[in-house]
Amino acid sequence: MPLSKQDAIESIHSMHVLIERIFNGKHTEQDLPLLIEYFSDHFEMVGAAGKRFSLADVKGLFSNNQGKMPDLKIEIYDEQILMQSEQSIVLTYTEKHTKESGVLVRRSCALIEEIQGKMQWSYLQETFLP
């Protein structure tokens, strides 16, 4: 069964709800493991500043920054499917981080794959927007 476009878009939103909760300290004990389940074992990310992150790096990033951005608000919008096959979807979206210290906006491109019957993120590329 092909991956659902709607499920892929919903995963962007549900994942970022967890990220916001973890970073602002309003998370539960289950939120970090739930977030990590979104990522495939071979997940790789290139952050907006150009740094590459493995899954282990991403786990560390979330673990080490729990509660460190109490005023963080994340908005996701302008989601677009670029390509879809039976077992993968490539999509883009805009992500806005608002804190008292300012606003950062980035455009992201993600590869989501069906791996052993489960929808998982395999790749993420972020670019800062002006």
HELIX and SHEET records of a PDB file:
HELIX    1   1 LYS A    5  ASN A   24  1                                  20    
HELIX    2   2 ASP A   31  ILE A   36  1                                   6    
HELIX    3   3 LEU A   55  ASN A   64  1                                  10    
SHEET    1   A 6 ARG A  52  SER A  54  0                                        
SHEET    2   A 6 PHE A  39  VAL A  46 -1                                        
SHEET    3   A 6 LYS A 118  LEU A 129  1                                        
SHEET    4   A 6 GLY A 102  ILE A 115 -1                                        
SHEET    5   A 6 SER A  88  LYS A  99 -1                                        
SHEET    6   A 6 LYS A  73  GLN A  84 -1                                        
END                                                                             
